[in-house]
């Protein structure tokens, strides 16, 4: 692949868990199970435009990582 060629990134939302927040533009920060480039799905937190045609930067977690995150959140004293 030449330096000026861009590899297309594909994503497929396999399961929607919910909206964490919505900003004034209508973008939603969501937790979903997403398959990137037809690979095994990962838990994904990122912002999506209202029609899901665009997305913001996000973070992905394996099943083991999301369990650790859940435990850390459960231990928070708020």
Backbone as JSON, one array per atom type, in Angstrom:
{
  "sequence": "XXXXXXXXXXXXXXXXXXXXXXXXXXXXXXXXXXXXXXXXXXXXXXXXXXXXXXXXXXXXXXXXXXXXXXXXXXXXXX",
  "N": [[0.85, -1.17, 0.0], [0.61, 2.16, -0.89], [1.93, 5.23, 0.5], [0.08, 7.35, 0.23], [-2.37, 6.15, 0.01], [-5.43, 5.39, 1.55], [-6.66, 3.15, 3.91], [-9.8, 1.74, 4.03], [-11.94, 1.88, 6.79], [-14.1, -0.28, 8.36], [-17.17, -0.63, 10.16], [-19.46, -2.34, 12.25], [-22.25, -2.2, 14.16], [-22.99, -4.42, 16.56], [-24.45, -4.81, 18.89], [-26.43, -2.65, 20.84], [-26.02, -0.88, 23.8], [-26.62, 1.45, 25.18], [-27.2, 5.03, 25.57], [-24.89, 7.28, 26.82], [-24.57, 10.03, 27.07], [-25.81, 13.13, 25.62], [-24.93, 15.69, 23.4], [-25.19, 19.28, 22.69], [-25.37, 19.42, 19.95], [-26.67, 17.2, 19.24], [-25.26, 14.87, 19.08], [-24.51, 11.6, 20.23], [-23.0, 10.04, 22.98], [-22.13, 6.79, 23.25], [-22.43, 3.38, 24.44], [-21.56, 0.52, 22.86], [-21.46, -2.71, 21.23], [-19.11, -3.42, 18.93], [-18.01, -4.43, 15.74], [-15.03, -4.02, 14.23], [-13.63, -3.65, 11.08], [-14.47, -6.21, 10.33], [-13.6, -7.89, 12.35], [-13.43, -9.65, 15.55], [-16.03, -8.58, 17.7], [-15.83, -5.68, 19.86], [-16.27, -3.97, 22.98], [-17.33, -0.67, 22.89], [-16.88, 2.77, 23.33], [-17.91, 5.82, 22.24], [-18.59, 8.94, 20.47], [-21.38, 9.54, 18.37], [-22.8, 10.86, 15.39], [-26.16, 12.2, 14.94], [-27.4, 10.68, 12.83], [-25.68, 8.61, 12.61], [-23.76, 8.72, 10.63], [-21.31, 9.81, 10.98], [-18.53, 9.68, 13.26], [-16.93, 10.16, 16.44], [-13.68, 10.19, 18.05], [-12.88, 7.29, 19.93], [-12.9, 4.69, 22.43], [-12.0, 1.29, 22.79], [-12.81, -1.9, 24.25], [-11.88, -5.15, 25.3], [-13.71, -8.11, 26.29], [-12.68, -8.97, 28.79], [-11.42, -6.59, 29.62], [-13.58, -4.81, 29.84], [-14.94, -5.9, 31.96], [-13.14, -5.45, 34.05], [-13.21, -2.63, 34.01], [-15.93, -2.23, 34.69], [-15.88, -3.22, 37.33], [-14.13, -1.4, 38.52], [-15.66, 0.95, 38.27], [-17.86, 0.26, 39.83], [-16.69, 0.32, 42.33], [-16.28, 2.98, 42.79], [-16.66, 5.85, 44.82], [-19.09, 8.06, 44.97]],
  "CA": [[0.0, 0.0, 0.0], [1.39, 3.39, -0.96], [1.71, 6.13, 1.63], [-1.05, 8.24, 0.06], [-3.6, 5.37, -0.01], [-6.05, 5.22, 2.85], [-7.38, 1.9, 4.08], [-11.15, 1.99, 4.52], [-12.27, 1.25, 8.06], [-15.51, -0.64, 8.43], [-17.68, -0.94, 11.5], [-20.82, -2.84, 12.32], [-22.73, -2.25, 15.53], [-23.61, -5.72, 16.79], [-25.4, -4.67, 19.98], [-26.47, -1.33, 21.45], [-26.29, -0.97, 25.23], [-27.28, 2.66, 25.63], [-26.62, 6.36, 25.42], [-24.3, 7.81, 28.06], [-24.83, 11.47, 27.09], [-26.1, 13.77, 24.34], [-24.47, 17.07, 23.44], [-26.13, 20.25, 22.12], [-25.49, 19.18, 18.51], [-27.43, 15.97, 19.05], [-24.37, 13.71, 19.04], [-24.67, 10.72, 21.38], [-21.9, 9.21, 23.48], [-22.81, 5.52, 23.41], [-21.74, 2.12, 24.67], [-22.03, -0.48, 21.9], [-20.57, -3.81, 20.86], [-18.83, -3.07, 17.55], [-17.01, -5.18, 14.98], [-14.22, -3.15, 13.38], [-12.95, -4.36, 9.98], [-14.94, -7.6, 10.32], [-12.92, -8.66, 13.4], [-14.27, -9.94, 16.71], [-16.57, -7.35, 18.29], [-15.31, -5.16, 21.12], [-17.09, -2.96, 23.62], [-16.87, 0.58, 22.29], [-17.48, 4.01, 23.81], [-17.56, 6.94, 21.37], [-19.69, 9.8, 20.07], [-21.94, 9.31, 17.04], [-23.73, 11.88, 14.91], [-27.54, 11.72, 15.07], [-27.73, 9.66, 11.84], [-24.57, 7.66, 12.67], [-22.91, 8.8, 9.44], [-19.99, 10.25, 11.44], [-18.21, 9.27, 14.62], [-15.78, 10.78, 17.06], [-12.69, 9.25, 18.58], [-13.44, 6.5, 21.01], [-12.05, 3.7, 23.08], [-12.57, -0.04, 22.73], [-12.43, -2.79, 25.33], [-12.2, -6.56, 25.19], [-14.62, -8.54, 27.36], [-11.95, -8.93, 30.06], [-11.17, -5.2, 29.99], [-14.83, -4.16, 30.25], [-15.24, -6.43, 33.3], [-12.29, -4.68, 34.97], [-13.77, -1.28, 34.06], [-17.17, -2.3, 35.48], [-15.52, -3.37, 38.74], [-13.59, -0.11, 38.97], [-16.78, 1.89, 38.41], [-18.66, -0.16, 40.99], [-15.96, 0.68, 43.56], [-16.2, 4.45, 42.94], [-17.5, 6.5, 45.83], [-19.5, 9.34, 44.35]],
  "C": [[0.9, 1.24, 0.0], [1.02, 4.31, 0.19], [0.46, 6.99, 1.49], [-2.38, 7.49, -0.04], [-4.12, 5.23, 1.41], [-6.82, 3.9, 2.86], [-8.75, 2.23, 4.66], [-11.39, 1.2, 5.8], [-13.76, 0.96, 8.05], [-15.91, -0.89, 9.87], [-19.12, -1.41, 11.38], [-21.2, -2.93, 13.79], [-23.5, -3.55, 15.7], [-24.68, -5.65, 17.87], [-25.29, -3.27, 20.56], [-26.84, -1.49, 22.92], [-26.95, 0.29, 25.77], [-26.49, 3.92, 25.39], [-26.13, 6.83, 26.78], [-24.63, 9.29, 28.2], [-25.18, 11.94, 25.69], [-25.63, 15.21, 24.44], [-25.47, 17.98, 22.71], [-26.31, 20.1, 20.62], [-26.31, 17.94, 18.19], [-26.58, 14.72, 18.93], [-24.54, 12.92, 20.33], [-23.36, 10.03, 21.72], [-22.55, 7.9, 23.88], [-21.85, 4.4, 23.8], [-22.37, 1.09, 23.75], [-21.02, -1.62, 21.81], [-20.36, -3.68, 19.35], [-17.76, -4.0, 16.96], [-16.32, -4.21, 14.04], [-13.49, -4.0, 12.35], [-13.24, -5.86, 10.0], [-14.21, -8.49, 11.33], [-13.9, -8.92, 14.54], [-14.76, -8.63, 17.33], [-15.91, -6.99, 19.61], [-16.32, -4.16, 21.67], [-16.49, -1.61, 23.26], [-17.62, 1.75, 22.89], [-16.97, 5.13, 22.9], [-18.8, 7.76, 21.07], [-20.07, 9.5, 18.63], [-22.84, 10.47, 16.67], [-25.15, 11.32, 14.97], [-27.92, 10.62, 14.06], [-26.67, 8.57, 11.73], [-23.7, 7.64, 11.4], [-21.49, 9.23, 9.79], [-19.8, 9.81, 12.87], [-17.02, 10.05, 15.12], [-14.77, 9.72, 17.48], [-13.3, 8.52, 19.76], [-12.41, 5.56, 21.59], [-12.77, 2.36, 23.03], [-12.01, -0.91, 23.84], [-12.76, -4.23, 24.94], [-13.18, -6.91, 26.31], [-13.92, -8.48, 28.71], [-11.73, -7.5, 30.54], [-12.45, -4.51, 30.47], [-15.27, -4.65, 31.63], [-14.42, -5.67, 34.34], [-12.83, -3.26, 35.12], [-15.05, -1.25, 34.9], [-16.85, -2.39, 36.97], [-14.95, -2.08, 39.31], [-14.7, 0.9, 39.19], [-17.66, 1.54, 39.6], [-18.01, 0.24, 42.3], [-15.86, 2.19, 43.78], [-17.13, 4.92, 44.05], [-17.83, 7.87, 45.29], [-20.44, 10.08, 45.29]]
}
